[in-house]
């Protein structure tokens, strides 16, 4: 995008077409190159246009609101399906959480990106196949493969959502994947705000009805509040879509604040492990918590890196993220050595296979990220697109591994 802007700076029609094709990528690329072309009249025009912030909040067209309501009803139906048809809740929710979380968002972005009927049919077939498989999969009270499938299938459908979000582009096109990661950060912020507002309104509503002697708590919690909360991610997505400037400064600020805090916490945690003589090699529960910590820190690293361009981060923020990546590599190395030790001592199990593959992916990806960050830190001008690329091109490997664990590992270990 950067090169295209430079090549067509004097061509107003082409610039407008580039902007409309991918507004976020155009904005980031333009501000990245602006210092080189600041003396050009066209650059001054686009600078003012892109930096303009509307004071009003947009609520969209009537047709979009009707579509939003219809799509939210789909989520509500999936959430309350056990109550409507007498399905066992303990069997239904663990198996179908993927479809409750992602079906409405997949429908929303398929419409937004105007995907072809052929592509929509293929995505629907994947959803149907996933639903049939996870609801067929045998399970017992101590079935590790069933639990792994229930945990990894949502990760695969999250990757499928990213595929739809980016316009169902081939794997060789990585440019919009950082936007998808930024969308996830913004979505967490907006969904948290909406959920807090819903909870506050629910408390007030139940309190008001109790004052007049009507006890609606059970009905309200089961039918109203649950449906409202389930619709929050979809409503948050719509708000972000039509008001892109609403939280685009909040997420970068959060990333800038949390990165150094997580770095200090992680270093302190490693010191604490040594001080308390904790042994992840022989303590299974501690190793599990250690890997959960690793996943959380890795998510923060990704979030911090993709927010660097929006935060107009300097070398200081880059150095903090580099140090955080290095410390995360140390944590990852300990977890990887521990799981290799347990496999060599007691053999392969479904859990060990899943954790081993994930840790290898984490380790390789973190090494690539750290090397790229070090390379960019040494440069006079940081190329943020290079940092985004090293994150984006690796995401399909996570999706492939999640699919392997969800679909193949149960067969390998015979549903044990």
C-alpha positions as CSV (number, residue, x, y, z in Angstrom):
1,X,0.0,0.0,0.0
2,X,2.9,2.4,0.8
3,X,4.4,1.9,-2.6
4,X,1.1,2.3,-4.4
5,X,0.4,5.6,-2.6
6,X,3.8,7.0,-3.7
7,X,3.4,5.8,-7.2
8,X,-0.1,7.3,-7.7
9,X,0.1,10.4,-5.6
10,X,-0.8,12.6,-8.5
11,X,-3.7,10.3,-9.6
12,X,-6.7,11.3,-7.5
13,X,-9.0,8.6,-8.8
14,X,-6.5,5.8,-8.0
15,X,-5.8,7.2,-4.5
16,X,-9.6,7.3,-3.8
17,X,-9.9,3.7,-5.1
18,X,-7.0,2.6,-2.8
19,X,-8.6,4.3,0.1
20,X,-12.0,2.7,-0.4
21,X,-10.5,-0.7,-0.9
22,X,-8.9,-0.8,2.5
23,X,-9.3,2.4,4.6
24,X,-7.3,1.2,7.6
25,X,-4.4,0.0,5.6
26,X,-4.4,3.2,3.5
27,X,-4.4,5.4,6.6
28,X,-1.5,3.6,8.2
29,X,0.5,3.5,5.0
30,X,-0.1,7.2,4.3
31,X,1.0,8.4,7.8
32,X,4.0,6.1,7.5
33,X,5.1,7.9,4.3
34,X,3.8,11.4,5.0
35,X,7.1,12.9,6.1
36,X,8.5,12.1,2.7
37,X,5.7,13.9,0.8
38,X,4.6,16.6,3.2
39,X,5.4,19.4,0.7
40,X,3.1,18.0,-1.9
41,X,-0.4,19.6,-2.1
42,X,-2.1,16.2,-2.6
43,X,-0.4,15.0,0.6
44,X,-1.7,18.0,2.5
45,X,-5.2,17.3,1.4
46,X,-5.1,13.6,2.4
47,X,-3.5,14.4,5.7
48,X,-6.4,16.7,6.6
49,X,-8.9,14.3,5.3
50,X,-7.6,11.3,7.2
51,X,-7.0,13.2,10.5
52,X,-10.5,14.7,10.5
53,X,-12.6,13.4,13.4
54,X,-16.3,13.7,13.3
55,X,-17.9,14.8,16.5
56,X,-21.1,12.8,15.9
57,X,-21.8,9.1,16.4
58,X,-23.3,7.3,13.5
59,X,-26.0,4.6,14.0
60,X,-26.2,3.4,10.4
61,X,-29.0,2.8,7.9
62,X,-32.3,1.2,8.7
63,X,-31.5,-1.8,6.5
64,X,-28.3,-2.4,8.4
65,X,-30.1,-2.1,11.8
66,X,-32.7,-4.7,10.6
67,X,-30.0,-7.0,9.5
68,X,-28.2,-6.6,12.8
69,X,-31.3,-7.4,14.7
70,X,-32.0,-10.5,12.6
71,X,-28.4,-11.7,13.0
72,X,-28.6,-11.1,16.8
73,X,-31.7,-13.3,16.9
74,X,-29.7,-16.1,15.3
75,X,-27.2,-15.9,18.3
76,X,-30.1,-15.7,20.7
77,X,-31.6,-18.9,19.2
78,X,-28.3,-20.7,19.5
79,X,-27.9,-19.6,23.1
80,X,-31.4,-20.7,24.2
81,X,-31.7,-23.8,22.0
82,X,-31.4,-26.2,24.9
83,X,-34.3,-24.4,26.8
84,X,-36.5,-24.3,23.6
85,X,-36.0,-28.0,22.6
86,X,-35.1,-29.7,25.9
87,X,-31.5,-30.4,24.9
88,X,-29.1,-31.4,27.7
89,X,-27.2,-28.2,28.5
90,X,-24.1,-30.0,29.8
91,X,-23.8,-31.7,26.5
92,X,-24.8,-28.8,24.3
93,X,-22.7,-25.8,25.5
94,X,-19.2,-27.3,25.5
95,X,-19.7,-28.7,22.1
96,X,-21.4,-25.7,20.4
97,X,-19.6,-22.7,21.9
98,X,-17.8,-22.1,18.6
99,X,-21.1,-21.6,16.7
100,X,-22.6,-19.5,19.5
101,X,-19.6,-17.1,19.4
102,X,-18.8,-16.9,15.7
103,X,-21.9,-17.7,13.5
104,X,-23.4,-14.2,13.7
105,X,-20.0,-12.5,13.2
106,X,-19.3,-14.8,10.2
107,X,-22.7,-13.8,8.7
108,X,-22.1,-10.1,9.4
109,X,-18.6,-10.0,7.7
110,X,-19.7,-12.2,4.8
111,X,-22.4,-9.6,4.0
112,X,-20.0,-6.7,4.8
113,X,-17.3,-8.0,2.4
114,X,-19.9,-9.0,-0.2
115,X,-18.5,-12.5,-0.5
116,X,-19.6,-14.6,-3.5
117,X,-22.3,-17.3,-3.1
118,X,-19.6,-20.0,-3.8
119,X,-17.5,-18.7,-0.9
120,X,-20.5,-18.4,1.5
121,X,-21.5,-21.9,0.6
122,X,-18.1,-23.2,1.3
123,X,-18.0,-21.4,4.7
124,X,-21.4,-22.7,5.6
125,X,-20.3,-26.3,4.7
126,X,-17.3,-25.9,7.1
127,X,-19.6,-24.7,9.9
128,X,-22.0,-27.6,9.3
129,X,-19.2,-30.1,9.1
130,X,-17.7,-28.8,12.4
131,X,-21.1,-28.9,14.1
132,X,-21.8,-32.5,13.0
133,X,-18.3,-33.6,14.0
134,X,-18.2,-32.0,17.5
135,X,-21.7,-33.2,18.3
136,X,-20.9,-36.7,17.1
137,X,-17.6,-37.0,18.9
138,X,-17.7,-39.6,21.7
139,X,-17.0,-38.3,25.2
140,X,-16.6,-39.7,28.6
141,X,-16.0,-37.9,31.9
142,X,-12.2,-38.3,31.6
143,X,-12.0,-37.9,27.8
144,X,-8.9,-35.7,27.0
145,X,-9.5,-35.7,23.2
146,X,-13.0,-34.4,23.6
147,X,-11.9,-31.6,25.9
148,X,-9.1,-30.7,23.4
149,X,-11.6,-30.6,20.5
150,X,-13.9,-28.4,22.5
151,X,-11.0,-26.0,23.2
152,X,-9.4,-26.0,19.8
153,X,-12.4,-25.8,17.5
154,X,-13.2,-22.2,18.7
155,X,-9.6,-21.3,17.8
156,X,-10.1,-22.6,14.3
157,X,-13.4,-20.8,13.8
158,X,-11.7,-17.6,15.1
159,X,-9.2,-18.1,12.3
160,X,-12.1,-18.7,9.9
161,X,-13.6,-15.4,11.1
162,X,-10.3,-13.8,10.2
163,X,-10.4,-15.3,6.8
164,X,-13.9,-13.9,6.2
165,X,-12.9,-10.5,7.8
166,X,-10.0,-10.1,5.3
167,X,-12.4,-10.7,2.3
168,X,-11.6,-14.5,1.9
169,X,-8.3,-13.8,0.4
170,X,-5.8,-16.5,-0.4
171,X,-3.1,-17.3,2.2
172,X,-0.5,-15.5,0.2
173,X,-2.2,-12.1,1.0
174,X,-1.4,-11.2,4.6
175,X,-1.9,-7.5,4.5
176,X,-5.3,-7.3,6.2
177,X,-4.6,-9.8,9.0
178,X,-3.0,-7.1,11.2
179,X,-6.3,-5.2,10.8
180,X,-8.1,-8.3,12.0
181,X,-5.9,-8.4,15.1
182,X,-6.6,-4.7,15.8
183,X,-10.3,-5.4,15.3
184,X,-10.0,-8.0,18.1
185,X,-8.4,-5.5,20.5
186,X,-11.1,-2.9,19.7
187,X,-13.8,-5.5,20.0
188,X,-12.6,-6.5,23.5
189,X,-12.7,-2.9,24.6
190,X,-16.2,-2.1,23.1
191,X,-17.7,-5.4,24.2
192,X,-16.5,-4.8,27.8
193,X,-18.1,-1.4,27.8
194,X,-21.4,-2.7,26.4
195,X,-21.4,-5.7,28.8
196,X,-20.8,-3.4,31.8
197,X,-23.7,-1.1,30.6
198,X,-26.0,-4.2,30.2
199,X,-25.1,-5.5,33.6
200,X,-25.8,-2.1,35.2
201,X,-29.1,-1.7,33.4
202,X,-30.1,-5.3,34.5
203,X,-29.4,-4.6,38.1
204,X,-31.4,-1.4,38.0
205,X,-34.3,-3.1,36.2
206,X,-34.5,-6.1,38.7
207,X,-34.2,-3.6,41.6
208,X,-37.1,-1.5,40.3
209,X,-39.4,-4.5,39.8
210,X,-38.5,-5.8,43.2
211,X,-39.7,-2.5,44.8
212,X,-43.2,-3.1,43.4
213,X,-43.2,-6.7,44.6
214,X,-42.5,-8.4,41.3
215,X,-39.6,-10.9,41.5
216,X,-38.4,-11.2,37.9
217,X,-34.8,-12.2,38.7
218,X,-34.9,-15.8,37.5
219,X,-36.7,-15.0,34.3
220,X,-34.6,-11.9,33.6
221,X,-31.3,-13.6,34.1
222,X,-32.2,-16.7,32.1
223,X,-33.9,-15.1,29.1
224,X,-33.1,-11.4,28.9
225,X,-29.6,-10.9,30.4
226,X,-28.1,-13.9,28.7
227,X,-29.5,-12.9,25.3
228,X,-28.3,-9.3,25.7
229,X,-24.8,-10.4,26.7
230,X,-24.6,-12.8,23.8
231,X,-25.5,-10.0,21.4
232,X,-22.8,-7.7,22.7
233,X,-19.9,-8.8,20.4
234,X,-22.1,-8.4,17.3
235,X,-23.4,-5.0,18.4
236,X,-19.9,-3.9,19.3
237,X,-18.7,-5.0,15.9
238,X,-21.4,-3.0,14.2
239,X,-20.6,0.1,16.3
240,X,-16.9,-0.2,15.5
241,X,-17.7,-0.7,11.8
242,X,-19.7,2.5,11.4
243,X,-17.7,4.5,13.9
244,X,-14.1,3.5,13.3
245,X,-12.6,6.4,15.3
246,X,-14.6,5.6,18.4
247,X,-12.0,3.5,20.2
248,X,-9.0,3.7,17.9
249,X,-7.1,5.7,20.4
250,X,-8.1,3.6,23.5
251,X,-6.6,0.3,22.3
252,X,-3.2,1.8,21.5
253,X,-3.1,3.5,25.0
254,X,-4.0,0.2,26.7
255,X,-1.2,-1.6,24.7
256,X,1.3,1.1,25.6
257,X,0.4,0.9,29.3
258,X,0.1,-2.9,29.6
259,X,3.3,-3.8,27.8
260,X,5.8,-2.5,30.4
261,X,3.5,-3.7,33.2
262,X,3.4,-7.2,31.8
263,X,7.2,-7.1,31.2
264,X,7.8,-6.2,34.9
265,X,5.2,-8.8,36.1
266,X,6.7,-11.5,33.9
267,X,10.3,-10.9,35.1
268,X,9.1,-10.9,38.7
269,X,7.2,-14.1,38.1
270,X,10.3,-15.9,36.8
271,X,12.2,-14.7,39.8
272,X,9.4,-15.9,42.0
273,X,9.5,-19.4,40.4
274,X,13.2,-19.7,41.2
275,X,12.7,-18.3,44.7
276,X,9.8,-20.7,45.5
277,X,11.6,-23.7,43.8
278,X,8.6,-24.5,41.6
279,X,9.2,-27.4,39.3
280,X,7.2,-27.4,36.0
281,X,9.0,-30.6,34.9
282,X,7.2,-32.7,37.5
283,X,4.3,-30.6,38.7
284,X,1.6,-31.1,36.1
285,X,-0.8,-28.5,37.4
286,X,1.9,-25.9,37.5
287,X,2.9,-26.7,34.0
288,X,-0.7,-26.2,32.9
289,X,-0.9,-22.8,34.5
290,X,2.5,-22.0,33.0
291,X,1.2,-22.6,29.5
292,X,-2.0,-20.6,30.1
293,X,0.3,-17.7,31.2
294,X,2.3,-18.2,28.1
295,X,-0.7,-18.0,25.8
296,X,-1.9,-14.8,27.6
297,X,1.4,-13.1,27.3
298,X,1.7,-14.1,23.7
299,X,-1.7,-12.5,23.0
300,X,-0.5,-9.3,24.7
301,X,2.7,-9.3,22.5
302,X,0.6,-9.6,19.4
303,X,-1.8,-6.9,20.5
304,X,1.0,-4.6,21.4
305,X,2.8,-5.1,18.1
306,X,-0.2,-4.4,15.9
307,X,-1.0,-1.3,17.9
308,X,2.4,0.2,17.4
309,X,1.5,2.1,14.2
310,X,-1.7,3.5,15.6
311,X,0.1,4.7,18.7
312,X,2.8,6.3,16.6
313,X,5.2,4.5,18.8
314,X,8.9,5.4,19.0
315,X,12.0,3.4,19.8
316,X,11.2,3.2,23.5
317,X,7.9,1.3,22.9
318,X,9.7,-0.9,20.4
319,X,12.4,-1.7,22.9
320,X,9.9,-2.6,25.6
321,X,8.1,-4.9,23.2
322,X,11.4,-6.5,22.2
323,X,12.3,-7.2,25.8
324,X,8.8,-8.6,26.4
325,X,9.3,-10.9,23.5
326,X,12.7,-12.1,24.8
327,X,11.3,-12.8,28.3
328,X,8.4,-14.6,26.7
329,X,10.9,-16.8,24.8
330,X,12.5,-17.7,28.1
331,X,9.1,-18.6,29.5
332,X,8.3,-20.6,26.3
333,X,11.7,-22.4,26.5
334,X,11.0,-23.6,30.1
335,X,7.5,-24.8,29.1
336,X,8.9,-26.6,26.0
337,X,11.7,-28.3,27.9
338,X,9.2,-29.4,30.6
339,X,6.8,-31.0,28.1
340,X,9.7,-32.7,26.3
341,X,10.9,-34.1,29.6
342,X,7.4,-35.4,30.5
343,X,7.1,-37.0,27.0
344,X,10.5,-38.7,27.3
345,X,9.6,-39.9,30.8
346,X,6.0,-41.0,30.5
347,X,5.3,-41.1,26.7
348,X,2.8,-39.3,24.5
349,X,-0.8,-38.4,25.6
350,X,-3.4,-36.3,23.8
351,X,-2.6,-33.3,26.1
352,X,1.1,-33.6,25.7
353,X,0.8,-33.7,21.9
354,X,-1.4,-30.6,21.8
355,X,0.8,-28.7,24.2
356,X,4.0,-29.8,22.4
357,X,2.8,-28.6,19.0
358,X,1.6,-25.3,20.4
359,X,4.8,-24.6,22.3
360,X,6.9,-25.3,19.2
361,X,4.8,-22.9,17.1
362,X,5.1,-20.3,19.9
363,X,8.8,-20.7,20.1
364,X,9.5,-20.4,16.4
365,X,7.1,-17.4,16.0
366,X,8.6,-15.6,19.0
367,X,12.1,-16.0,17.7
368,X,11.0,-14.5,14.3
369,X,9.3,-11.7,16.0
370,X,12.2,-10.9,18.3
371,X,14.6,-10.9,15.4
372,X,12.4,-8.6,13.4
373,X,12.0,-6.2,16.3
374,X,15.8,-6.1,16.9
375,X,16.3,-5.4,13.2
376,X,13.8,-2.6,13.3
377,X,15.1,-1.2,16.5
378,X,18.5,-0.7,14.9
379,X,17.1,1.2,11.9
380,X,16.7,4.9,11.8
381,X,13.1,4.7,10.6
382,X,10.9,1.8,11.8
383,X,9.1,-0.2,9.1
384,X,5.9,-1.2,10.9
385,X,4.7,-3.2,8.0
386,X,7.6,-5.6,8.4
387,X,6.7,-6.2,12.0
388,X,3.1,-6.8,11.1
389,X,4.1,-9.2,8.3
390,X,6.1,-11.4,10.6
391,X,3.0,-11.8,12.8
392,X,0.5,-12.1,10.0
393,X,2.2,-14.7,7.9
394,X,2.4,-17.2,10.8
395,X,-1.3,-17.1,11.8
396,X,-2.4,-19.8,9.4
397,X,0.0,-22.3,11.1
398,X,-1.9,-21.7,14.4
399,X,-5.2,-22.3,12.5
400,X,-3.8,-25.5,11.0
401,X,-2.6,-26.8,14.3
402,X,-5.9,-26.0,16.0
403,X,-7.8,-27.9,13.3
404,X,-5.4,-30.9,13.6
405,X,-5.9,-31.1,17.4
406,X,-9.7,-30.7,17.1
407,X,-10.2,-33.2,14.3
408,X,-7.2,-35.6,14.0
409,X,-5.9,-36.1,17.5
410,X,-9.2,-37.8,18.7
411,X,-8.8,-40.4,16.0
412,X,-5.1,-41.0,16.7
413,X,-5.8,-41.7,20.4
414,X,-9.1,-43.4,19.8
415,X,-11.2,-40.8,21.7
416,X,-9.3,-41.5,24.9
